[in-house]
Amino acid sequence: MVEGNHRNTQAIINLKAIENNIVAERKRMSQEQKLFAVVKANAYGHGIIPIAKVAERAGAAGFCVAIVDEALALRAAGLDETILVLGVTPTNQACLLAENKISVAVGDLGYLQGALTYLKDTDQKLRIHLALDTGMGRIGFRNKEDLNEAITFINNNRNKFNFEGIFTHFATADSADEEYYKKQITTFNDLMSVVKKKPRYVHVANSAAALWHRECSGNVVRFGITMYGLNPSGEALELPQTFKAALSLTSEVAAIKQIGKGDSVGYGKTYTAEMNEWIATIPIGYADGWPRCMQGFKILIDGQYCEIVGRVCMDQIMVRVPYSVKVGTEVTLIGENQEEKITALDVAKYAKTISYEILCGISERVQRKYI
Ligand SMILES: *Cc1c(COP(=O)(O)O)cnc(C)c1O
């Protein structure tokens, strides 16, 4: 992979904001609850290792990731807290995971049976978090019989498995309508009735549940999007003011020219000037994670909102500016520029998606700079 270390298109990440967001959440939590920092997908595009390190400093007791490699990257960086892989992992990685003390989500008996054969080669136990599917429809046990069978299997193989946790995930914790959320809680409690001896970690809360359903049970908060300062609900529910966005996306004017009435800009000539206009070219495109559908959106140059004209290219965009701005002028695509501001949510709404997808879409080609 090639990183863009010699260009002025950068994601600037304010580590203090991340730290403050974690500290703020920990203040809201009860004494016995622990915070696991969700750093999957390169820490939602913020850079997995720097974010994990600042999270550790701010008091995170563990980490959640999506894939084995993310967990191994954290271990290689010297982080020794609990690491839970939230997704299903291949059974043939069981030995590697056990030896690196990485915990895995398990949603069916078949995984345990498969993993057992691979655990012959190690004297380390594999740490298991049983996933309960209470309504997300993604991974996990859906009925008491299957859950019971899995717990019995773990108990019969105690020399190979460490039953460390049990968890579920909500589909609508970010919604003002609580009906489905409550249904999931009821299902969760019902499934939990077969768990005679509770494991160390019982967890249900993502950012949204932690923000708006503090009554929900569990001793771990899996803190994701709000650690990065964003609202999991978009704008449906209110995010407390204490949480602040950590990421800005900036570039600079690489070229400036004047075009005349009737001149067009970009592939497919989807924009034609109606008069003499100044057009600035900015070195960021859809290969950097700036979506192709952003034509027409306004970004900030010199404190002014300037429209993206013509199609977004793979590596560049063209922007109509009110006057001949200097080459090298800073451009803000996400973040503050003079008195004005663009949020990841503004970009997401324009692209008809959620802020999560915009953040984790920022590619390796965009250098992360930490302040
Ligand atoms: C990604 C994920 C989270 C974090 O969700 P946020 O909305 O970012 O807080 C928590 N739990 C599970 C199972 C996840 O997959």
The ligand as a Gaussian input file, in Angstrom:
#p B3LYP/6-31G(d) Opt

LIG

0 1
 C      -19.169000      -1.339000      15.241000
 C      -19.782000      -1.911000      16.460000
 C      -19.922000      -1.142000      17.625000
 C      -19.635000       0.341000      17.674000
 O      -20.769000       1.038000      17.238000
 P      -20.867000       2.625000      17.331000
 O      -22.204000       2.935000      16.789000
 O      -19.783000       3.169000      16.466000
 O      -20.688000       2.976000      18.757000
 C      -20.353000      -1.772000      18.767000
 N      -20.691000      -3.089000      18.759000
 C      -20.608000      -3.842000      17.651000
 C      -20.996000      -5.281000      17.719000
 C      -20.173000      -3.286000      16.457000
 O      -20.124000      -4.030000      15.347000

